[in-house]
Amino acid sequence: MVSTRFRSEWFINVWAMLAAFGTYFCMYMFRKPFTVGSFDHSGAGDWDQKGTLIAAQVIGYMVSKFIGIRIVSEVTRAQRGWVILGLILLAHTALLLFALVPSPYHVACMFLNGLPLGIVFGLVLGNLEGRQSTEALAAGLCASFILAGGVAKTVGQRVIDYTMKDWGWDIAEAERWMPFLSGGLFLGPIMVCVWMLSRIPPPSQQDIDARSLREPMASEDRWRVLRTYAVGLGAIAGTYLLMSILRSFRDDFAPEILRGLGASVKAQAYANIDFVVMCLVTVANGAAVLIRDNLKALQFSFGVSMLGFATTLITVMIHWYVQPIPPTQLMVAIGAGLYLPYVAVHTTVFERIIACTRDRANVGFLMYVADSVGYLGYVAVVLMKNQLIGVVDEGTFAMWFLKISAIGAALSIVLIAVASLRFRSLSIATKIPN
């Protein structure tokens, strides 16, 4: 009997991880392929078309995070699959308009593309929360957007090459249609993955005993949770804002920073390094699933987050005051330090807060409160990038990055300490029954 139950749970977990990974991986194919294009062949005039398109999509994505605070928290289990498919179709329609609408009005279409896609993550996560295996499942979900970004660019480039070679399109026409065609390749796969999501059984009674029942939230539920834990959640949201800014700086400005530090690294080699870093970080955070005591697991995740920020801070200090660190190793260490807390928030922090308090709440709501704040920082970085690149020399820019990393890491350590102290006082349901 025990063996049969183990096999059943193992199968459900594998199914759930594959469904969540596949759904979010496919979603990226409706969001990221366009970034491989240069968009400088359309005769649109003297303006940075690609930078403007990226900014438009990111702003739409940010707005969707605020909208998602309500939608993700209220959508029922039975509705999630249909809502995900509806959002994907809206995003794909926006890409069709992007191909058809003349410049510069096509920029608005990229805003419309980002608007529905920002809600998808919370809906997928809703199928994984409230389980004793949630951390491991969420870690697998986080791995999807590591791989998907690079794959999306590869898909986009192949679509451009194919339409130019086999269909005789020029580069401007190929780039305009590439996002829509790339997304079309994944309409079938994402339908299969969403169907798989819909077949995941709800958490078992053992899961509910361990992590609490997760239900849709009404407006009064959302406000009650925010008022009750304002200090702790505010500290986490502040940390997430700083973390998003630092990660965006490192990821989006990587070539400029590396050149400013005196290095030249091929994009593929750098992506491979980041992939290894993220795998290690994902495993480290997924290990929280082994801690059954909810309060101890929550404090463990805060400890992992502080360790990450301390790694970033110490790395910069050593580089400045002890021994210069080679540029690639410096960026890897800073990246590892930033990804540790980023994945901890996604996999463990909010999951165990709800498990400790037993409040009527869900992870999607708390995640989107933090995510909406974090994307405000991300939008600021994208807009600043368009203004600074080519104006500030790369050596100065790299120095700014190191200073901002050190200051942000130090502030984040303080904020994580505040959150840890606030939630350490929780005394309700911190341990599951034997």
N, C-alpha and C positions, 0 to 999 in steps of 0.2 A: 504493500500500500504506500509506504513512504517513497519507494523507488518510483512508482507510477506518478505520484504527486510531484516528485522532483523533476521527472521528465516533462510533465505538463507545464510546470512553471518555467523550465528552461526553454521549451518551445515557444511559450507566450512571450518571454523576454526577447528571444531572437527575432520572432515575428515583429514585435513592437519596434525594436531597434531598426530593423530593415525598413519597415514602413515609414518611420519618422525620418530616418536618414534619406530615403529615396524621395519622399515628398519635398523636403527642404532643399535637397540637391537639385531636383527638377525645377523648383521655384527660381533658383539662381539663373537658370537658362532663359527666364523671362526678364531678368534684371541686369545681368552683367555682360552678356556678349558684346553689346555696343561699345564697351570701353576699349576694345581692341582696335576700333576704327580711328583714323586720324581726323576725318571730317574737315579737311582743309583743301578739298578738291572741288567744292561745289560752287565756287565763285560767290560766296555769301557776303563778301566784303571783308574789311579789316577788323575782325573781331575773333576772339578765341571761342570758336564754335564748340569744340569738345569740352572745354572747361565749363562753358555755360550749360551744356547738356547735362554734364555730371552734377553741377550745382542744382539744376532744376529737378533732377530725379531725387537727389538727396533731400531737398526741401520737401518734396511730396512724401518721401519715406518718413521724414520727421513728423509731418502733420499726421500721418497715419498712426504713428505711435501714440499721439494724444487721443486720436479717435479710438484706438484700440484699447485704451484704459477701460472704456465702457463696454465695447463690443466683446472683447475677449473674456471679460469677467461675467458677462450675462449669457453668452451663447451656451446652449445645452449640449450635452454629449451627442444627441441625435442630429443636431444641426451642424456640427463642425465640418463634416465632410462636404456638405452642400455649400457652405459658406466659403470654404477654401477653393472649391472649383469655381464658384462665382467670382471670387477675387482674381483668380488666375485668368479667367476669360476677359474680365475687365482690363487687366494689365495687357493681355495679348491684343485686345482691340485697340488700346492706346498705341501699341507698336505698329499696327496697321495704319492708323492715322499718321503716325510719325513718318511712314514711307510715302504717304499721299499728300500731306499738307505742305504747302510751299514754305520756304525759309523766309523770315525767321520764326514764323508761327509754329513750326514743328517743335520748337523748344517747349511749348505748353504741353505737347503730347508726352514728352518725357516726364514732366511733372505728374501728369495723369497716370503714367505707368508706375511711378513710385508710390502713388497714393494708396492703392489697394494692397500692394505687396508687403508693406510693413506690418500688416496684421497677421500674416500667415504664421510666423514663428510662434506666437502665443497660442494659436489654435492647435498647432501640432503639439506643443508642449503640454497642452491640456489633456492629451491622451496618455501622457507618461507620468503625470504627477500623482502623488498620494499612494505610491507603492514602495515596498521595501527595496526595490531595485531602481528607484527613480534616478539616483545619482549616476548609475552606470548607463541607464537609458539616455539620460540627458547629455552625458558625456559623448555618447555616440551621435546624438543630434548635433552637438557642437562641432564634431569632426566633419560634418557635412559641409559647413560653409568654409572649412579650410580647403578641402579638395575642390569644391564647386567653383570657386573664383578662377582658378587656373584652367579648369576644364572648360568653363564658359568662354574664356578668351580663345582657347584652342578651337572650340566649335565655331565661334564667330569668324575666326580667320579662315577656317576651311570653307565656310559658306561663301565668304568673299572670293576666295580663290576659285571655287567651283562655278559661281555665277559669272565671273569674268571669263573663265576659260571655256566653259561649256555653253553658256547662254549668251556670251558676247557682250555683257554689260560693261560699262565703264566703271571706274572706281567710285565715282560719286553715287551712281545708281545702286551699285552693289552694297555700299555702306548704308544707304538709306533703307534698303530692304532686308539687310542682314539680321537686325534684331528680331523682326517678325518671323522670318524664315527659321532662325535658330530656335525660337520658342516653339514654333510649329512642330519641330522634330521631337519635342518632349511632351506634347499634349497627351499622347497615348500612355507613355510611362507614368505621368503624374496622376492620370485617372486610375491606373492600377494601384499606385502607391496610396492614394487617398482611399480607395476601396479597402486596401489592407488596413489602413488606420481605422476605418469604420468597423472592422471585424475584431479589433482588440477588445477583449472582455473588460468590464469595469474592474476596479481593484477588488480583491477578495476581502472577506471579513478580517482575515489576518492582517492584510494591508491597512484596512481602516482602523483596526485596533492599534497598529503601530504608528500610522501617519495621520489619522483623522479623515473624516468624510469630506470630500471636496464637492461643493455645490455652486451653482451660479449665484452671483451676488447682486442684490438690489442696491439702489443708490445709498440707502441708509447703512447697509453693511459696509460699503466702501468708505463712507465718511467716518463710521465708527472705528474701523481699523486704522485709518490715517490719524484720527485724533488720539487714539489710545497709545499708538507707538510712534508718535510724531518725531520724537528725538532720535530714536534708533533708525527709523526709516529715512529720516532726513539726512542722517550721517551716511547711510549706505548710498542714498541718491547723490549726495555730494561727492562721495568717493567714485561713484560710477561716472559722474560728469568729468572729473579729473582724469580718470582712467581712459575714458573715450577720447579726450583731447590728446593725451599722450600716445595712445595707440594709433590714432589717426595721423599724428605727426610722424611717427616712426614708419607706418605703412605707406602713407601717401607721398612722403617726402624722402623715402629711402634712397633713391639714386642721388639726389642733391646732397643729402647728409653724408653719404659714403664718399662722394667726391670731395666734399668739404673737409672730411677727415683724412683725405689723401689716398683713398682706395678706389679701385674700379672693379666692380663685381658684376658678372653677367646675371641677368634677371633670373634665369632658370636656376643657377646655383644658389641665389639668395632665397628663392622660393623653396628649394629643397631643404635649406637650413631651417627656414620657418616651419616647414612641415614636421621636421624632427622635433623641434622645440614644442610645437603644439601637441604632438602625440604624447610627449613626456608629461606636459601639463595636464592633458586630458586624463591620462592614467592616474596622475597624482590626485586629481580632484575626484575621479570616479571611485577612488579607494574609500571615500567617505561612506560608501554603501556598506562597508564592513562594520561600521560603528552603529550599534543598535540604539544606544541611548541618544535620544534626539538632542538634548541640550549639549552633550559632549560632542556630538557631530557638528552642531552649529558653531561651538567654540573652536573645533578643529578647522572648520572652513574659514573662520576669522583669522586663526593662526596661519593658515596657508596664505591668505591674502596679505597679512602683515609681512610674512616671509618674502612674498613676491616684491612688495614695495621696498622692503629693506635691501633685497638683491639689487634692485635698480639704483637705489641711493648709494649703496656701498660701491657698486661698480663705477659710478660716476666719480665718487670721491677718490677711489684708487687711481682712476685715470688721470685725475687732476693733480693729486698731491703725492702719490707714491710712485707709480710707474705707468707710462702711457700704454694703454691696451690696444692691440691691433684693431683697426676699424670693424672688421667683420665680427670678431669675437666680442667687441664692445656692443654692437647692435644685437647680437644673439643674446647676450646676457641681459640687456635692457628689455628685449622682447620677452624672454622667459619670465622676467620679473613682472611684466605687465599682464601677460596672459594668465598667470596663476590666479590673481584675484578676479580677472574677467570671467574665467570658466567657473570659478568657485561660486560667483553670484548666480550664474545660469544653472548650475547643477545642484547646489546644496543650500545656500544661505536662505532663500525664501521658502524652499521646501521644508526645511527643518524649523523655521520660525512658525509656520502654520502647524506643523506637527507638535510643537511645544505648546502653543497657545490654545489649540483646538477651536479657534475662532471660525466663524463662517467666512471663509476666504478661499482664494485659489492663487496659485503661483502666477498665472497669467496676469492678474491684476497688479500684483506687486512688481513683477518684472517690467510691465509696461509703464508704471510710474517712474521707475528708475531709467528705463530705456528712453522715454520721452525727454527726460532731463539730459541724458547722455547725448542724444542726437542734436540737442541745441548746441552742444560743444562741437560735435562733428560738423554741423553746418558752418559754424564759425571758422573751423579749420579749412574746409573746402573753399569758402569765400576768400579767406586770407591767402590761401595758396595761389589763387588766381591773381592776387594783387602783388605778392612778394616775389614769386619766381621770376628771375630775370632782372629784378630791381636790387635785391640784396645779394651780395656775393656769397658763394656757397660755403666758404670758410666761416664767415660770420653767422650764417644760417645754422651750420652744424653746432657752433658754440651756443646759440640760442636754444637749440634742441636739448643739449646737455643740461643747461641751466634750468629750463622748464621741467625736464625730467626729474632733476634733483629736488626742486621745490615742490613739484606735484607729488612726488613719492613721499616726501616728508609730511606734507599736509594730509595725505591719504592715510598714513600710519596713525596720525592723531584721530582722524575721523573713524577709522576702523576700531581704534581703542574705545572711542565713545560708544559706538554701536555694540561692541562686545560687552562693555559694562552695563549698558541698558538692558540687553537681552539675557545677561547672566542672571538677572534677578527673577527670571521666569520660574515659576514653581508648579505650573499646571501641566500634568501629563508629559513629563520629560522622559519618562521611561515606558517602554511597552510592557504589557503583561507577559509573564512567563508562560 
